[in-house]
Amino acid sequence: MTRDLPILYSFRRCPYAMRARLAVHASHQTCELREIMLRDKAPEFLAVSPSGTVPMLLLPDGTVIDESLDIMRWTLSQHDPEHWLGVDDGGWIARNDGPFKRSLDRYKYPSRFEKVEPLAERAKALAILDDYEERLAWSRYLFGASPSLADMAILPFVRQFASVDTDWWYALARPNVKRWLGEFVSSGRFEAVMLKYPKWQAGDAPTLFGQ
């Protein structure tokens, strides 16, 4: 059956899902939002998701997009009023999704890994943030005066990093990264994409998002 709107399966606190919602919001692409509980995934979600992970976008023609960056790019390819796609990130997103995320996970969840030194992993992640710090010293965003895909793809993970040890983060002397993150989390866009929704169940009335 052909649906009228894309369906975005999401989980509020997941940084991958967060950046997908940011792109939907920026593109003004209306979709049906379905909040999934990762410990109790709806059977209807698992029936259509190849990976069983969020975010996942189900298009009206039945096409499934289940990588967050692909969701961002598809959504913005429909409408990109802020020109997020107009900047070549030069591998910055890949560095975030690779080395930074690897160290972030080992810093935040050390018990999940063998022979991990969380403070050593924190230092590795901080070295990447130092590159952001240097760049943001002369630019409001990573690539200029306005946000790009790279900023919005990376910031949810920087937010997660900062929340692991807030006392340490508060004392940290990285004013430019802190300003960049602070403007993000205090923005109306962040507030809009972080609204709380009840767990979706089959038969629920549609929740429209991104209008």
Residue pairs with C-beta under 8 A, 6 or more apart in sequence:
2 60
2 61
3 32
3 58
3 60
4 60
5 30
5 31
5 32
5 60
5 206
5 208
6 29
6 31
6 32
6 57
6 58
6 59
6 60
7 31
7 32
7 34
7 57
7 58
8 20
8 21
8 24
8 31
8 32
8 33
8 34
8 55
8 56
8 57
8 71
8 209
9 34
9 36
9 45
9 49
9 54
9 55
9 56
9 57
9 58
9 200
10 17
10 20
10 21
10 33
10 34
10 35
10 36
10 54
10 55
11 17
11 35
11 36
11 37
11 38
11 54
11 55
12 18
12 35
12 194
12 196
12 197
14 38
14 54
14 55
15 156
15 157
15 159
15 160
16 53
16 54
16 55
16 68
16 156
17 54
17 55
17 68
18 156
18 193
18 194
19 68
19 69
19 72
19 152
19 153
19 155
19 156
20 55
20 57
20 68
20 71
20 72
20 75
21 33
21 55
21 193
21 209
21 210
22 72
22 152
22 156
22 189
22 190
22 193
23 71
23 72
23 73
23 75
23 76
23 84
23 149
23 152
24 31
24 71
24 75
24 209
24 210
25 189
25 192
25 193
25 209
25 210
26 76
26 80
26 81
26 82
26 84
26 152
26 189
27 75
27 76
27 78
27 79
27 80
27 81
27 210
28 79
28 81
28 210
28 211
29 75
29 78
29 79
29 210
30 208
30 209
30 210
30 211
31 57
31 208
31 209
31 210
32 206
32 207
32 208
32 209
33 197
33 207
33 208
33 209
34 42
34 45
34 200
34 207
35 197
35 198
35 199
35 200
35 207
36 42
36 45
36 54
36 199
36 200
37 199
38 54
40 199
41 52
42 200
42 201
42 202
44 202
45 52
45 56
46 52
48 56
48 58
48 64
49 56
49 64
49 66
50 64
50 66
51 66
53 66
55 66
55 68
55 71
56 64
56 65
56 66
56 71
57 64
57 65
57 66
57 71
57 74
57 75
58 64
59 65
65 71
65 74
68 153
69 93
69 97
69 153
72 84
72 149
72 152
72 153
73 85
73 149
76 84
76 85
76 149
77 85
80 86
82 146
82 147
83 146
83 148
84 147
84 148
84 149
84 152
85 149
86 148
87 143
87 144
87 148
87 149
87 150
89 142
89 143
89 148
89 149
89 150
89 153
92 142
92 150
92 154
93 149
93 150
93 153
93 154
95 128
96 128
96 153
96 154
96 157
99 124
99 128
100 125
100 128
100 157
100 161
101 157
103 121
103 122
103 124
103 125
103 128
104 121
104 125
104 157
104 160
104 161
105 112
105 113
106 113
106 116
106 118
106 121
107 118
107 119
107 121
107 122
107 125
107 161
107 164
108 160
108 161
108 164
110 116
110 118
110 121
122 164
125 161
129 158
129 161
129 174
129 177
130 174
132 142
132 154
132 158
132 176
132 177
132 180
133 174
133 176
133 177
135 142
136 142
136 176
136 177
136 179
136 180
137 176
139 145
140 146
140 180
141 147
141 148
141 151
141 180
142 148
142 150
142 151
142 154
143 150
143 151
151 180
151 184
155 180
155 181
155 184
158 177
158 180
158 181
159 181
159 184
159 185
162 169
162 181
163 169
172 178
184 190
197 207
198 204
200 207
